[in-house]
Amino acid sequence: MRKEDQNNFCIFTTALDYIEQNLCSEFTQEDIAAVCYCSLSALQKLWRYATR
């Protein structure tokens, strides 16, 4: 697996973990991006790619 793919996988799983842990709370896409240490646009691109 390429280093970039590994990084994207870590970001995606971190985002999913955060969403699961905070289902009963309000949060934004910006909150998720901050937890993942990435930009909002990078998170959105990754999410679209992973869920298509």
N, C-alpha and C positions, 0 to 999 in steps of 0.2 A: 504494500500500500504506500502511495506517495505521501510525503510529509504534509502537503497541502490537504490531501484527503483525510489524513489523521486529524489535522487541526479542525477541519470542517465538521468531522464526526464529533469531536470533543465539544465544539460550540453547539451543535444541534442537541446532543445529549444533555448538556448543561441547561440549555433553554427548556427542554422537556422536563427536566427535574425541577427547575424553578416554577414552571407552570403547574406541575402536579402539587408542589408544596404550597402554592399560593392560590389554589382554586377558589377558596372562600374569601379571598381578599381582592381588592381592586389593584390592578397593575397595568402598566402600559407597555407597548413594544419597546420604548426607550428604557424602561426598567429592566427588561429582559436583556437587551443589548448591553447595558451596563454590567450586569451580572456575568455576561459572557465575554466581557472585555473586547467588544467589537463595535463597529459603527452600526447604526440603525439600518443603513442601506445594505451593508454586508449581511446582516442577519436576515433581512427581507429577501435578498437574492438567494441565500442558502435555503431558507424556508421554502421558497417557490420551487427551487431545484429538488429538494428532498421530498416534497409532497405532491409532485406532479405525477 
